[in-house]
C-alpha cells in the first residue's frame, strides 16, 4: 500500500494507486499530528476571531458567527458551493484529486479532524468516487466548487460512482456500512479550500504526457527509418554543442532506438566518400524539419514535462488552504495558499508543449501522405488501387482538425482572470480550467499519434522493410499490427483509431529516462 506520512508523495505513487490498484494507508504519526492540530485550533479559537471558524466566508468574513451556529456554517458552505455544472470528471481524475486533498490535509496544518482524512482514504480504497462536474472552479480560493462536491459526498449527500454506476451517496454508504463525516470544527472550509482538483488533474496530465513524448519519439525515429535518413542530426556532437538537457536526451534516445537499424545511413558512406558524381542528388542532403529537427522540437517538450512535474509535486505536498494552523508557533496564519497560479501556469506551458508535439505528428503524417514530398510512398499510403481506393485520406482530415483544435486550446488560461465573489476574489488563477484544457489537448494528441502510427505501419508494409528497421521499431510494429491488421480495401477507420489510441494511452514504452 501507499502510505500517507511525512514523506512526500510523487507521481509514481499516483501511478501505483490509480493504475496498479494499490491501496492507501495513513500512518499513525500522521493521524496523531492531524488530531493535535485539530485540538489546538479547537482551543485556540474559543476567544479569538478565526476566519472560517467563527466568521462568515469570503466578503462575508466581517460577520461573526455565534458558537451555536458554527457547525451549521460548515454544512452551509459545502451545500451552497456544490454548484458545478457540465460533464462529470472522469473517475480516474476524481480519484487523483482525492489523493491530493488527502495528502494536503494530512500535513497537519489545516485544523480538520482525523475523521475527514480517514474517510477520504476509505473511499479511495473502496473505489467510491464522488461525482464532480467539470465546470465551477476559478482556481482561487482553490477549487471551491469542485471540492464542495467531494465534501458533499463525505457528509453523505450528493452522488457517487460505485461499481461503474452513478448512485445516491446515502444508498451506497448504507449498503457498505460507511458513516458520513460529522463536522466538528472547520471541516467544511478545510475540505474545499485548496488546489487539489487542479493538482490531481495535473498529475495525471503529466503521467499521460510522458507516454505521449515517448510514443512521439518512436514515431519520429520510425519515419526517419522509412526515408533512410542520415544519422548526424541526432548525433552526439551536433546535439551536445546545444546546451539543453531535453535536446540531448531526445537525441540520445533516438540513437538508442536506431542503433541496430539497417535503414539509417552515415554521411561518410554516401556523401563524404569523394565518389559522388551526380549533379542533382536523389537522396535528400537534409530532411524536412519535421524529420531532421526532432531533438530540437521534442527537447523543450521533455523539459517542460519535467519542470511541470517538479512544480506539481511541490503543490501536492503543500498546505494549500487558508488559514494555516501551526502548532509549533501556536499561531494561526491567514493568507492565500489556495491560489492556484503555480498549477495554472505549468498546465498552460504543458498544453502548449503537447500542442507543438501534435503539430509535429501532423506534419510527419502529411509527409507520409504526400507522395510528392516523400517520393517513396503512394498517395495517402494507399495500398489498394489508386483512384478506386483511398487509403488513409479520410483519417488525415481527422488529424488536421484535431491539431487545429489543440492550437486554439493552447491559448493560456493563466492570464484570464475575471473578478468574482463581490470582488474579494479580484485576481484568480483559473487553474482548474487550465488543467482541464491541458487534459483535452493530451487526449486529442493521443488520437493524432494513433493516426500517425497506423499510417507508419501501412508504409512499412508497402516498402516491405519490417525486417530492416531497428529491433525497437520492429517491436512496436508487431504490437500495433496485432491490434490493426494490414488493410488494402477501404473500411471504416474509427474503430482502429480508437483501439490504437487506447493502446498508446495505457502503455508507456519508457524509452526516455
N, C-alpha and C positions, 0 to 999 in steps of 0.2 A: 504494500500500500504506500501511497504518497502521504507523508506525514506533514501536517501543518505545524511548524515550530518556529523558532527564532531564525532558522536557516532560510535564506531566500528561495523563492520559487523561480524556476527557469522554464523556458519554452519546452524543454524536454519533459518536464513534469506535467505540463498541459497535454502533451502528446500521450503520455502514459495513461492519464485519466480519460481523455476524450477518444483516443484511438485504440489503446490497448486494454481499455476497460478495467484499469486498476482502480481500487477504491481509495478513499480519503480517510485518514485518521487525524486526530488532533492531540498533540502531546499534552500530558498532564500539566507541564510547566506553562504551556500556553493558556490552558483553561484557568490556571491559578492567576496568571497575570491579568487576564481579562476580568476575572472576578474582583481582584484587588482594585483595578481601575474603576469598575462599577461602584464598588463600596466607597471608594474615595470620593467620587463625584456625588454620590447619594448624600453623603455627609456634608461635603463642601458646599453644595448648592442650597442648603437649608436657609441660610440667611444672606444669600448673595443673588445677584441677578446674573443668570447664565442663559445665554441665547439658546432657544430651543428646548430648555427645561422648564423655565418659568416665565418665558416671554413668548409672544407671537412669533411668526416666521416671516422672513423677508422684510418688506417695508412695514409689516405689522409688528415688528420686534419692539416697537415703542409701547406696546400694550403688555402690561403684566398679567400673567396667568395665575390665578389663585391655586392653592395647593390641591383643592378638591377637583380641579379641572385639568390638572397637568397630564394625567393619563389619557383623558379624552382628547386632548390636543394631539397626542401622538397618533391615535387612531384616525382622527380627522385629517391629519396630514397625509397619511397613507391613502386613505379613501379618496380624498379630494384630488390628489395628484395622479391617481390611476386613471389617466385621461388620454392614453395613447390611442393612435389610430393607424390604419394601414394593415398590411400583411403581417402576420406573426413572424418574429425572428425564427430562423431555423433553430431547432432544439440544440444542436451542437454549439451554436454561438451563445445561446442562453446558458448552457452549462459552463462555458468558458467565463461568462460574466459572473456566474455564481461562485466559481473558484476565485475570481479576482476579488469579489466582495468579501468572501470568507477570509482570504489572506489579509486584506487591509484591516478588517475588524479584529483579527486575531493578534494584531501587533500590540494591543493593549493601550491604545491612546484615544479610544472612542467613547468609553464610558457605557458601553452596552453590556447587558447581562450575558453570561456564557450560554444561556439557553438559545440565543439567536444564532451563534456560530455553530452550535451543535446541531440545530435543526437544518441549517443550510447544508452541512456535511451529510446529514442523514438523507436529505432529498437527493443530493448528488449520487450517493451510493445506491439509492433505491431507483434511480433513473426516473424521478418525478420532476418534470420540467415545467416551470411556470410559463404561461402564455404571455409573451411580452410583444406588443406591437412595435413595428419599426419606427413610426413617427412619434416625436414628442420631445426629444432632448435637445437643448441648446448648448449643452456642454459646460454649464456653469449656472447654478450650483451643481455641477456634475450632471449625472443622468437622472435627474429628479423623477421624471415621468416614467421612464422605463424601469428604474429601480423600484418605483412605487408598485408596479405590477408584480415584481418579485416579492416585495414586502407584503402585498395583499395576500399572496398565497401563504406566506409564513403565518399570517394571523387566521388562516383557514378560509379565506374568501377567494374570489376570482376563479380562474380556470387553470388547469394543468394538462400537459400531455403525458399520459401514462400508458405504456404498452401500445404506443402508436395511435392512441385515441384521445381526442380532446374531451375532457370531463370536468365536472364541477370539483373544485378542490375539496370541499367538505365531504363529498361522497368518497373520494379516494382516501382521504385521511381516515375516515370512519372505517373503511374496508380494511385498511392496513394496520390501523391502531396507532395513528400518529396524532398527538395532541397539538393543536395550534399554539403558536407563540403567544404568551401573555406579556403585554408591555409592562415594564417595571419602572422605567425612568425616561430614557430618551431613545428607545429602540426605533421609534418611527423615523426620527431625523437621522439617526446613525445608520440605518439601513439604506436610506435613499439618497443621502447627501455625499456622493462620491463619483469617481470616474470609472467605475467597474464595468459598465456595459461597453463603453468605447474601448477600454483596455482589453476586455475579453475578446471582442471582435478583432481588435488589433493584433492580438497574439495569434489568432487563427489566420489572419491575413498574412502574417509573417511566415507561418508554417507552410501555407499554400504557396506563397511567393517563392520559397526555397524550392519547392517542387518545380515551379514554372521555370526558374532560371536554369535548373539542371536539365530539364527537357529541351529548353530553347538551345542550350549549348550542344546537346546531342544532335538536334535537328540541324544546327548550323554546321557542325562537323560533317554530318552525312551529306549535306548539299555540296560541301567542298570536295568530298569524295566523288560525287556524281560528275563534277566538271573536271576532275583530275587536276585540282588546283596545285600551285606551288606551295611549299611549306614555310616560306620565310615570313609570311605575315603573322604567323603565330610562333615564330622562333624566339629563343631565349634573348638574344642580343637586341633585336628590334623592340621587344616589349620591356626589357629591363632598363632601357635608356629613357623610358617614360615612367616617372616615379609615382605610379598609382598602384596600390595593392590589388584592387579589383582587376585591373587590366592584366596584371602579371599572373594572378590566379586563373583567370579565364584562359589566357594563352597556354599556361602550363597544362591545364586540363584538356585543352584541345590537343596538345602534344601527346598526352596520355591516351586519349581516345583514338588518335590516328596513328599511333606508333607502329602498329603492325598492318596498316592498310597498304595494299599494293596500288591503290588508286592515286595516292598523293605523290607529286613529283618534286624533285630537287632542281633548283635553278642551275646548279653546277652541271647537271647531266644534260640539260637541254639548251640553255641559253648562254652559259658561261664556258662552253667547251671549245669555242673557237671554230666550230664547224657549221654554224648557221649561215645558209646562203639565200634563204627566202628574202624577197623584198616586202612582201606582205605576209604577216605571220598568222597562221591559222590558230595556233594556240594563243590565248589571250596573255599579254605580257603582265597585266594586272587585272584581277577580277573586279566585278562591280562591288561597290562599297558594302552591300548587304552580305557579301561573302567574305570580303577582304578585311573589313573593319570590325569583325565580331568582338575581339578583345576590347577595343575602344568603346563599343556600344554597350556590351553586356557588363563590362567592368564597373561603370558607375551604378548599374542596377544592383550588382552584387554588393558594392559598398553601401548603397542606400538601404538594402535589406538588413545588413549587419548593424548599421547605425540605428535603424528603427527598432531592431530587436533590443539593443542596449538601452534605448530610451524606454521602451515598453516594459522591460524587466525592472527598471528602476521604478516605474509607475506602479506596477502591481505589487511591489514590495514596499510601497509607501503608505503613509497615513494620508488619505485623500478626502477627509471630510472636515467638518467645522462644527463646533470648536474642537481644539486638540486638548486632551486631558492628560497632563503629565504628572505622574505620581512622584517622580524624582524631585521636581521643584515644588511639588504641592501647589500647582497653579493650573489654571485653565486659560488657554490662549485662543483668541478669536482672530480669524483671518480668512484665507481663500484657497486652502489646499485642494478644494473641489474643482478648481479651474482646470479645464482640460486642454490648455494650449499645447503642452508638450505632445500629447497624443495626436491632437488635431494636425499639428504641423508635420509630424512624422507620417501620418496617414496620407496627407497631401503629397508629400515627397514620394512615398511608396507608390501611390496610384499613378503619379506622373512617370515614374521609372518603369512600372509594369506596362503602362500605355506605350512607352517607347519600345519596349520589348515586343509588344503586339504589332507595332509598326514594322519592326524588323522582320517578324514572321510573315507579315503580309507582303512585304517586298520580296522576300525569298520565295514565297508562294507565287507571286506574279512572275518572277524569273522562271520558275518551273513551268508555268502555264504558257508563257510566251515563247514559242519556238524561234522567233526572230532574235530573241535575247540569248537563249541558251544554245541554240543551234545543234542540239543533240536529241531533243525530245519532240514528239508530235504535239500539235496544239492541244492545250488543256490536258496533257498527259493522257490522251485518248488512246487506249489500247485496242479499240474496235475499228470500224470503218469510218474514215474521215468523211464528214458530211452527214452520214447516217447516224453515227453515234456522237456523243458529246462529252464523254469523259468527265472531268472534274469541273466543267464550266459553271454549272449551277452552284457548286459549293464555293467557288471563288466569290460570287456575289455575297454570300453569307459572311465570308471572312472580311470582305471590304466594308460591308455595312457595320459589322460588329466593331471593327477597328475605328471607324468613324464615330461610333457611339463612345468608345473609350476616349477619343480625343476631346469630346465635349465634356465627359465626366471628369477629365483630368484637371479641369479648372479648379483652383483652390477654394476650399471652404474656410480655411484659416483666416482669411481676410474678410469673410462675410459675417458681420456682426449686426444684429438687429436688437436694439434695447427692448426689454420687456420687464414685467414684474414691477410696474409703476416706476420704471427707470432705476430701480435698485440694481437689476442686472443690466447695467448700461453698456458693458462690453463683454461679449461671451465668445466661447471657442468654437462652437458648432462641431465639437469633436466627434460626437456620435454620428452626425451626418457625414463627416469626412471618412470615418471608419467604414460606414455602410457603402459609401460611394467607392471606396477602395475595394471593398468586397465585390461589388458589381464588376469593376474593372478586372479583377482577378478571375472571377467566374467567366467573363467574356473571353479572356485571354486563353484559358484552357480550351475553349471552343475553337479559337483560331488555330492554336497549336495542333488540335486534333485534325483539322482540315489539312494543315501542312504535312503532318505525318502520313495521312492516308495518301496524299499526293506523292510524298517521298517514296513510300514503299511500292506504289504503282510505277514510279520512274525506275526504281531499282529492278523491277521485273522486266520492264521494257528493254533496259540496257543489258539485262542478264549479267549483273555484276554482284549478285548476292553472295558469291563465294570469294570475291575480290576485295570487298570492303572489309574494314577492320573488325576484329572479334567483338568489340563493344557494339559497333553498328549492326553486326550480324545478329547479336543477341536481341537488340531492340527490334530489328526487322522481324525475327521469328516470333517474338512476343506479340507484336502488332498483327502479324499475319494470322496468328492463331485466333485473333478476335475478328479481323476483317479479311476474308479470303480475297485473293486476286479476282478482279472482275473485268470483263471485256464488254459485255452487253450492259446497256443502261438500266439502272434500277434506282429506286428512291434511296437517297444517301443519308437521310436524317437519322436513321437507326444506327448506322455505322459511326456517324459523327458522335452521337450520344455515347455509344459504347467506348470509343477511344477517349472521349472527354472524361468519362468516369474513371477509366483506367489511369490516365495521366494524373488526375486529381488524387487518386487513392494510393498511388505508388510514387515514391521518390527514389530515383536511381542512385542518389547520394554519391555523385562523382566529384562534387565540389567539397572542399574542406577549408 
